[in-house]
Amino acid sequence: MIDDRELEVLINEVYEYHGFDFGGYSRASLKRRVDRLYQLDGFSNFSEMLSKVRSEPGYFKRMVEEITVNVTEMFRDPLFYKVLREEVLPILGTKPFIRFWHAGCSSGEEVYSMAILLKEANLLHKSLLYATDINPIVLDTAKKGIFPLQMMKQYSENYMTSGGKKDFSHYYTANYGFAKFGEDLSEKMVFSEHNLVSDGSFNEFDLILCRNVLIYFDKDLQERALCLFDESLAKLGYLALGTKETIKFSPIQNRFRQLNREKIWRKTE
């Protein structure tokens, strides 16, 4: 286990050696994950871990993989997707072209969920889904669109609860214990690395989804990310957050109104 002082040393050294800023992450969450990595890799003292992080780019990459949170599923919180399906997409569908940003997309399950919604609404052909994450390993998984077959039963139930009408297996091919989703979905996706801590806006979007990422940030970093999303949204665009996240008490709250009880806000004129 490392102590609070050592955690601060690690944060500073990672920034100095790799330009990667963990400074705005919730200390409690970050410490739990660093402690887990420390135990997993069998370090006998903190100096040993710090030396490896400084001098071995491959190990630093592993540290980022382990520390950044990658928990997701298709059609997670199905009622959220039901609101997207019934209230948001019909409005966005009136636009000639629609841009989406999945910030902190992890391994891509939610991006494929959105592509399925768009396909069923006959909007995928005029949409582009930008999917970004800090972690290059999970981005590689997302690009492939291959997920464990054992998860499809749960994903199918989520899909049906969200208002899906087809047999969910219509969207993937099963092989060797994995489900591969069709290229008709992935051809409308653009995957790239993006760090919400340090990177800026890169386009104007009609819907930004950043679900269950901000809960791992401290208040200052949450506000920075929310201002970035505000800057990146078109007028009357939508912002979707996770179930425990909100824009209340943030600098942008007066420029948005909330839809229903779901964590979706619409930007005002």
N, C-alpha and C positions, 0 to 999 in steps of 0.2 A: 504494500500500500504506500502511496506517496502522500506527503503532507501538503498543506495549502501553499506554503512557500515554494516547494518544489514544482507544484503545478504552475505557478506564475513564472518560474524560471523556464519551464518547458514551453509555455506560450511565447515568451520573449525570444527564446532560441529558435523556435520554429519560424517565427516571423523574420528574424535576422538571417537565418541560413536559407530559408525556402520562400520567403515573401508571402507566407500563408498566415492569415490572421485569425486565430481562434479567440482573440481578446474579447469579442462581443458575445461569446457563447455563455450560456448559463453555467456558472462554476460547478454547481452540484451535479448537473448532468454530465459535464465534461469530465469531472473527477471520477465519477462512476465508470465511465468508459475507458479512461486512461488506466485506472486500477485494474479493470478487467484485462486489458492488453498486457499490463505489467505481469499479471499472474499467468496469463495464457502462454507468454513467451519466456517465462521462468527466469526473469532478471533477479539477481541477488542484491542489487542496490540501484539507486536512482541514477548514479553517475554512469553506470553501464548502459542503461536505457538511453540517457541523453547523448552519449557518445555515438550510439548506433543511429539515432535519429539525425544527428548532425552530419555524419560521414557517409551514410549509405542511402542514396536516393530511393533504392528499392524498398528499404525498410520504412522510410518516411511515407512512401506510397501506401504500404500496408497499414501504417498507423492511420492515415486519412480514411482508408476503407473501413477500418474497425470503429473509428470514432464517429464518423458521420452516420446518421441514423437512416436505415433503409428498411422500413416496415411499411408495406403497402399491400393492396389487393385490388382486384378488378371490381368496379361498381361498389367501392367501399362507401358505407352509409347510403344505401339504395334510395332513400327518400330525397337525399340531396340530388341524385341523378334524375329523379322523377321531376323535381322542380326545374332542373336544366332542360329536360325533355319537353315539359309542358309550358313553361313560362319564359325561359330565356332564349332557347333556339328559335322559336317562332318569330321573335323580334329580330334576332341577329340574321335570320334567314331573309329579311327584306333588303339586306345590304348586298352589293354586287360581289364583294369578296370579304371573307371573314378570317381574322388572324387570332390565334390562340397562343397563350404562353403558359406552359406547365413549368413553374419554377420549383426546383427541388423535385424533379420527376422520379427520382430513384430508379428502380428497374423497369419502369414504363407501364405498369398495369393500368394506371389511371389515364395515360395517354391513349392506350388502345381502347379503353372504355369510352372515351370521348369520341374517338374515330367511329366506333360502332353506333353511338348516338347520332352522329352526323350522317352516317350512311343511311340509317333508317329514316332520318328526316329529309333525305335527298339533298343534303348540303355539303357532303364531303368533297364533291368535285370542285367547289369554289371556296374551299377552306385550306388553311395551312396551319399545322400544329408545330410550334417551336417547343422543344422539350430540353430543359437544361438541368444540370446538376453539377455539384462541386467534385463528384467522384467519378473518374473515368471508367472504373471497372463496372459500376452499375449502368453507366451509359452504354457500354458495349452489350450488356445483357438486353437493355431496352431496344437497341437497334435491331437485334436478332428477332425479337418478338416470340421468343420460345420460353414457355413457362411449364412448371411441373404439371403433368396430367392429373395428379391426385388433387390439385386445387380446383379443377374445373367444376366439380359438383357444387362447391361453395360459390364459385363465381357465377355459375348458372342460376343459382337461387337468388343471388344479389341482382343479377340482370333481370330476372322475371319480376322481382319486387319493384325494380326501378321502372317498370312499364314495358319491358321487352316482350315482343310478340313471337319471335322466331325461336327455333331450337338453337340454343347457344352453340352447339357443335357445328352449326353452319359456318361459323367464323374461323374455325381452326382445323388443322389436320393433325390427327393423333399418330405418334410414331415413337417407339422405344421409350415409353413412359413420359413423353413430353408432348405438349400441344404447341404447334407452330401456327401463329396467326397470319392471315393472308397478306400478300404484298399490296393488294388493293387498299388496305388500311395504312400500311407503313410508307407507301409512296408519297403520302401527304404530310409526312413528319420530317422535321429537321432537328437532329440531336447535336448538342454542343455543350462544352464545359462553360459554366458561368458561376461566379462566386458572389452571392448576395452581400457578402461583407465588403467587397472591394470593387466589384465591376458595376458599370453603369447601364443605362437604358440602351437598347439596341434596335428598337422598332416601336411602332404604335399598334396596340392590340385592342381587340373588342372584348376579350374575356381573358383574365389572368387567374390561374389557379395555383395557389401555394398552400397546400393543405398539410397541416401537422408538421410544419417546419419551424414556424416562428416560436413555438413553445420551447424550443431549445436555445433561443436567443435571449439575451438580457434586454431590458427596456429600451436602451439607446439603439441597439441593433435592430430591434423590432421596428422602431420608428424610422430608422434609415431605410429598411426594406419596404415599409408601407409607403414612404415618400417616393421611393423608386417605382413602385407599382402605380402610384397616382400619376407620376410623370410619364409612365409608359402606356397609360390607358387612353383610348380615344374618348371624346365626349360621349356620354351616355353608355360607356363601356361598363363591364361587370368585373367585380373582384370576388373570388371565392376563397375562403379560408377553412381551416379545420374546425372540428366541433368545439375545441377549447380555446379558439383564437377569436379575436375581435379587433375592430378598429376604434372602439370606444376609448376615449381619453387619449387618442393619438392626434397629431397635427392635421390629419386629413379628414377627421370624422365629419366635419361640417359640409364637406363636398360630396357626401354619399348618403344614400338612403337604403335601408335594409329591406330585403324581400322576405316576406313570411317570417318564419322562425328559423329558416335555414341560414347558414353562414355565407350569404351572398348579398353583396351590396352593389347598387348601381350608382355610377357617377352622375352628378347633376350637371345641368348645362353650364 
